Amino acid sequence: MMNLGVILGMFGGQEIILVLIIVVILFGGKKIPELMKGVGKGLKEFKKETKDDETEKKEDEKK
């Protein structure tokens, strides 16, 4: 599995800026905060479910 640092290491500053400019052009300045809010909620829910699953797995091992 690739490490995030390795993936981000493949891109330089110019490439990241170019991608950000394209995102702003496609979605507009007003939509970006809404998109990031949705992504944040999704990640938060994913982490919560993963943690709940690990807790459930540990409880099953104790039985």
C-alpha positions as CSV (number, residue, x, y, z in Angstrom):
1,M,0.0,0.0,0.0
2,M,1.4,3.4,-1.0
3,N,2.2,5.9,1.7
4,L,0.5,9.3,1.3
5,G,3.9,11.0,1.5
6,V,5.1,9.0,-1.4
7,I,2.0,10.0,-3.5
8,L,2.3,13.7,-2.6
9,G,6.1,13.5,-3.2
10,M,5.5,12.8,-6.8
11,F,3.8,16.2,-7.3
12,G,5.7,19.4,-7.2
13,G,4.4,22.9,-6.2
14,Q,3.5,23.8,-9.8
15,E,1.4,20.7,-10.3
16,I,-0.5,21.2,-7.0
17,I,-1.2,24.8,-7.9
18,L,-2.4,23.8,-11.3
19,V,-4.8,21.3,-9.9
20,L,-6.1,23.8,-7.4
21,I,-6.8,26.3,-10.2
22,I,-8.6,23.7,-12.2
23,V,-10.8,22.8,-9.2
24,V,-11.7,26.5,-8.6
25,I,-12.6,26.9,-12.3
26,L,-14.7,23.7,-12.4
27,F,-16.6,24.2,-9.1
28,G,-16.3,27.9,-8.4
29,G,-15.3,29.6,-5.2
30,K,-18.6,29.3,-3.5
31,K,-18.9,25.5,-4.0
32,I,-15.5,24.6,-2.6
33,P,-16.3,25.1,1.1
34,E,-19.4,23.0,0.6
35,L,-17.4,20.2,-1.0
36,M,-14.8,20.3,1.7
37,K,-17.5,20.2,4.4
38,G,-19.0,17.1,2.8
39,V,-15.6,15.5,2.5
40,G,-14.9,16.2,6.2
41,K,-18.2,14.8,7.3
42,G,-17.6,11.7,5.2
43,L,-14.1,11.1,6.7
44,K,-15.4,11.7,10.2
45,E,-18.1,9.1,9.7
46,F,-15.6,6.7,8.2
47,K,-13.2,7.0,11.1
48,K,-16.1,6.6,13.6
49,E,-17.3,3.4,11.9
50,T,-13.8,2.0,11.7
51,K,-13.3,2.7,15.4
52,D,-16.6,1.1,16.3
53,D,-15.8,-1.9,14.2
54,E,-12.4,-2.3,16.0
55,T,-14.2,-2.0,19.4
56,E,-16.8,-4.6,18.4
57,K,-14.1,-7.0,17.2
58,K,-12.2,-6.7,20.5
59,E,-15.4,-7.4,22.5
60,D,-16.0,-10.5,20.3
61,E,-12.5,-11.8,21.0
62,K,-13.1,-11.5,24.8
63,K,-16.2,-13.8,24.6
